Amino acid sequence: MIEISIVETSAARADALRPAWRPDLVPGVATAVLLRAIAKGTAYQLVSVGVVGVDNTTPLFTAPVTAATGSYGVAAQYTAETEATDPGIVFVNAFDLPVARIDEFIGHWHTRAGLMSRAPGFRDNRLHRAIDPDVRFPLINIAHWDGEQAWHAAGANPEFQQRLSTAPGYAVAHPALYTVVAEFPAGR
């Protein structure tokens, strides 16, 4: 099971919260990463992603945080055929949409994700679906890219822009680019 926490905080508070991210204190956590937004103006400055052996919706922080936290399974994925040699960047897009329209939305997501998966610099992409339908973000997309330039170039593709313009209006996207700032276990 995958536990994801999308943390709403300021850039200054995100720096203060980083030492409070303690997956080692939460039972059942096998691996985890903490992501920090690249842009200081992003509302969701931190994202915590952990692989847990038990149903756990407790954020991996010892300090109080405002977070949308849930347990997720992988609904769809794309993977590049090349191996990465550096950490690259992480694109996270949390979707707020009606639960009754999730399956419909996943079809739309595939048309855009399939196109992005063929772009230079693409590494992998997983769409995570919440196990509990009452979470804040029922779908969270996490994709890895070689760097910001590759991601921006793929997003500027006219075919992608055309497909994006036909995205369903019932889904509100919260996209941002992140870097890995901490891992558990360390150095994995």
Secondary structure, DSSP 4 states (H G I P E B T S, - for coil): -EEEEEEE--HHHHHHHGGGB-GGGSTTEEEEEEEEESSTT-SEEEEEEEEESS---S-SBSS---EEEEEEEEEEEEE-SSPPSS--EEEEEEEE--GGGHHHHHHHHHHHHHHHTTSTTEEEEEEEEESSTTSS-SEEEEEEES-HHHHHHHHH-HHHHHHHHTS-TT-EEEEEEEEEEEEESTT-
